[in-house]
């Protein structure tokens, strides 16, 4: 079966699971873990990607990320590629470090946000890396300790999580602590990491019951949510793909997008490619970056090479371009 495309959109919530190849260790000691966290924090800051929960286990890791200015696929590519290079060099090995592609599940926020935060942060306890809940509160390789104020992680969105429980920080921590402790007895939750409709409806028995009642619902391995949410996500994803294919069929490519920006903003193509700090040129390059990545599906890595920019700079340009297009009602095709 061919691979399904990633589903993403600004503001989307993703539960990401990365496993070592053949379930082997991807973190051998604290030096590996610290290097990974250093890299993770830098990339999340560069790409303005919020992180709501995370946990590092010797042979896998969990992240709960919200898409910011940069697609999650670009964030993960930078994170995993750089860490694999470091790990192989340090441990004198070669070859793949991670098992196939990482799993990225787009999640229905209202229904699953709190459950996912709790599930992810209890991973070190379920994996028996620590002995009890008290130790979890100060464990440095999971996001729970940061929310409890025991470990500081500048890149973790602690305030947002606490705000889900109470406006006052001490009351919020108390309520959060109780919520996490109540989840210990639930153990492993296959419904939060399993597959599509089965996951969303509570298992095969529930799915068969629905089908027996002729209630056929949409399911997808890439999505965690109820049937209406799955339908809506797939509809929007299909619309975006159809638009991209339609534009390409019409001959719209990088050069055509550049001509459109030239016509709108009155800068030359040469100026746009050369770059500079003039406001109109910055705006033109930003709009170009936004349309080329969002409408044509061209990668930010390719665009960075084409424009002579770093990938973080392209990410910022894409966000500037998106805002400009919305504020001034610029359209690629009228």
N, C-alpha and C positions, 0 to 999 in steps of 0.2 A: 504494500500500500504506500503511495507517495506521501511525503511529509505534508502535514497541513501547515498553512502559513500562520505566523504569529498574529494574534489579535491584540491591538493596542490603540490607545487614544489618550490625549491629554487628560489627566485626572483619574485614569483607570487604576484600579487596585489589583496588584498581582501577588499571588503567593508563588514564590520561586523556590524550587528544590534542585540542588546540585549534588550529584553523587560521584564518588570516585569510581574509576574504571574497575570492573570486576569487584565492586564494593570495597576496594582497597582504601587505605588511609590517604587523605589529602592534607591532613595536618598531623605532623609527627610530634611536635612539641610546641611550647609557648612561643618560641621564636617564629614558627610558621604562622601561628594564629595572630600574633602581633603584626607581622608583615601584611597579612591579609586584611586585617582591620585598618591598618594605615592606608593601604591602597583603596579599600572600600570607602573610607571616609573622604579621601581626596577626590575620588570620582563622583561620589554623591554630591559633594560641595560644588565641583566644577559644573555638573549637569543639572544642578538644582532639582535633584530627585529625592523626595521625602522618603524616609525609612521609618516605618511604624513598629516593626518587630524583627528580630533576627536571633539566630542561634547557630553556633558552630559545634558540630559533632566530629569526631575523628575522621569518619569516612563520608560525611555529607554536611550540608548546611541548608538552612532555611532563611529566606528573606521575605519580608512583606513590604513591597515598594509601591509608591504611587507615581505614575508617569508624570514627569515634569516637562521641561523644555526639550528633553532628548528622549527618543524612543527607548524603551526598556531593552530591546535587542542590542542597541549600541552601547548602553551602559554595561550590560553583561558581557559583551564581547571584550570591551576594554578591561573589565575586572578579571575575567577568567583567563584571557590570553596572557596578560601581564603576570598574574600569579603563577600560571603554569611554567612560564619561562624562569621565574625566580625559583620555584620549587625544584624543577629539573636540574638547574645549575647547582643549587645548594646540596641536593641529595645525589648528585652524579648519576642521573638517569636520563632517559630520552623517551620519546613517544607520548601518547595521549595520557593525560592525567584524569580527565573527567569522562564519565560514562555517557556516551552519545550526546544528544542535546540536553541541556537543562530543561526541567519541566517548568512551564510558566502557566499558571491558571488565573485567568481573569475572574475576579470575584465580585459578587453582588454585595455592595458595601453595607447597606442597612441590615441585611440578614446575617452577615458572616464576619464583619470587621472585629467585633469583640471576641468572638470564638476563635478566630485565627490568631489574634494577639496572644490569647491565653495558651492555645495549643502550641504555638511556636516557642513561647517562653518557657514552657514546661519540658521541652525536649531534653535539656541536660539532665533533668531529674529522671525522666523515663529511660534515658540511656544509661543511667547509673554512673554518670560522671561525677555526681555529688551524692551525698548520703541522705539529705533531707531538705525540706523547704527552707529552713533557716540558712543553710549553706547557699541555696539558690539566690538569696537576697543580695549576696555580695559576690556572686560568681561573675568574673569579668568577661566571659566568652558567651554571654547571652544578654539580650536586651532588657531582661527583667531588672537587673541590678541598677541600670541607668534610670528606669522609671521610679525605683525605690529611693533614688538619690544617693546610692552607695558608690557608684562608679560614674564618671562623667564621660559621655560620648557626644561631642558637639554636633555630630551629623545625625544623631537619632532624634526623631520628632517626639520627644517626651511630653512636651506641653499639650500637644494635640491629643495624645492618648489619655492623659490625666483629665483633660477637659471633658472627656466622654463620661466621667464619673462624678465630677463636682467642680464648681468654680473655685473653691478654696483648696489650696494644694494639700494640706494635711488631711482634710476629709477625703479628697480624691485618692490619695495614696492608701488610705485605710480601706476605702471601698474597692479599689483595684486589688489590694492584697487579698481581701476576702474572696473576690471573684476568682482570682488565680488559685487560691487554696481549694476552693470548691471544685475546681476542675481536675484536681489530682486523681480523684477516684474514677474519673471517666476513662483514664488510660489512653491507649492509642485510638485515634479517630480516623478510620478509613474513609468516612464520609467527607472529610475535609481534604483528602489528598487522592481520592479514587477517581472514578471516571464519569464525567458528563451527567446524563440523566439519572444514572444509578446513584451517583453521589447526591444529586439535588433532591431526589425523591425518597431517600432513605433505604436504598438497597433493592435487590432484584425482586423481592417479594412485593414491594410497593409498586415497582414498575409493572410487574405482571398483573397486579390487581387493577391498575389503571387501564391497561390494555384490554383486560377482560371486560371492563366497563366501557370499552370503546372510547377511552379518554387518551388519545395519542398525543404525546407531548414531545417537544423538541429537546434533544440532548446533544452535548458536544464535549469531548474530552478536555477542551481548552478552557471551559467555562464552569464556574461554581455559582449556581443560583437557581431560582425557580424558573419554570418554563417560559414565563413572560419575559424575564430578564434575558434568558438564552436567545429567545426569538429576536428580541430587540438588538442585542449585540451582533448576532449573525446578519440581521438585515442591514445594519449600518456598515458592517465589514464588507458585505457583498456589494453594497452601493459604492463604497470607496474603490473596491477592485474594479467594478464595472466602469467607473469614471476614469481610472488610470488607463485601462485597456482602450477606452474610447478615445482618450486624448492621444495615446500613442498611435492608434489607428489613423488618426487625423494628421499624423506627422508632427505632433508637438513633441519636441525634444529640448535638450539643454539650450541649443542655439535659438530655438523659437521662443523659449521663455525669456531669454536674454533680450531678444528683440522687443518683446512685449514690455519689459521693464524700461528699456530705452525709450519706447514710445510714451510711456506713462510719465516718466520722471525727467526726460530730456538730457540724460547723461549718455556719453558714448560707450559702446561696448569695450573699447580699449581702456577707458577710465575705470569701468566696472571690474575688469579683469586685473588691472594694475592695483586697484585698491587705493586707500588713502584715508585721511581723517575728515575730509569735507563732509558736512552733514548729508548732502544729497547723494554722495557716493556711498556712504555707509548705509543709507536707507535703501538705495538701489541694490546693493549686495545682499542686504538682509532680506528684501523681498524676493530676490532671486533664490536665495538659500531656502526660504520657506516654500515657495512654489515647486522647486525642483525636487525637494524631499517629500513634501506632503502630497503633491498632485501626480508626480511621475514615479515616485517610489525609489528614487536614486539614493544610494546610501550616503550618509554624512562623511564616511571615510573617503569615498570617491570624490565628493565635493571639496573636502579639505585639500586633497592633492591637486585638484583642478584650480583652486583659488589660492593655493599657497598659504593656507591657514592651518592652525591646529584644530583638532576635532572639538575641543571645548569651545573654541572661538566660533566654529560653525554652529554649535548648539545654541550659543547666545544669539547669533545672527538669525537663526530660524525663529527663535522666540520673538525677537524684535520685528521680524518680517510678519509674523502672525498677527501681532498687535497692530502693526501699521495697516495691514490688509483689512482687519476688522474695523479699525477706527475710521479709515478713509474710504471704506467700501471698495477697495481695489479688487478686481476680478481677473483671473488669468484668461478666461474665455468669456466674452460677453454674449 
